[in-house]
């Protein structure tokens, strides 16, 4: 699986071969953890509930430059392979391809680039996580961008109107169930939040 880079036209051909009637994309610069898996499987379920018959996931890990403390691409690809092998994600409804762009950590502007690239690859749904492409303030202990900037920018950017952004739901470890679940604000004491970087 390492070294698998499909061009936008090759991806569109692959989705056509699989008879996809919806393509939803998810980008990672870290390994897939159970919160990510929950977001992806829940999005597929919601698309099926909306009437789509064969939604296909484009798992599109970043393949260019990332920060020194990010997990190297070779290991992320091995982990993605294992996630598919173990059935955490369904290999029949998942296409994995390296997105060969570097990460610029440019906040909302970078989110637009990521979204447009996924449209070119054939996606019509795009899962946008919490604080994508963000970076810390150089002096103060805070992020430069609000977590909601991504959604605002994608809703305003010309050319992105045809990309549907499913509402983001926060996943956390539910101590009462012993697994990842969507956060329930009525019982916050039951949840543990662990970032992808920390995982």
Secondary structure, DSSP 8 states (H G I E B T S, - for coil): -TT----HHHHHHHHHHTT-SEEEEE--SS---HHHHHHHHHHHHHHHHTT-S-EEEEE--B-S---TTS--HHHHHHHHHHHHHTTSS-GGGEEE--B-------THHHHHHHHHHHHHTT-SEEE--TTTT--B-SSSSSBSS-TTHHHHHHHHSTT-TTSB------EEEETTTTEEEE--GGGGGGEE---TTT-
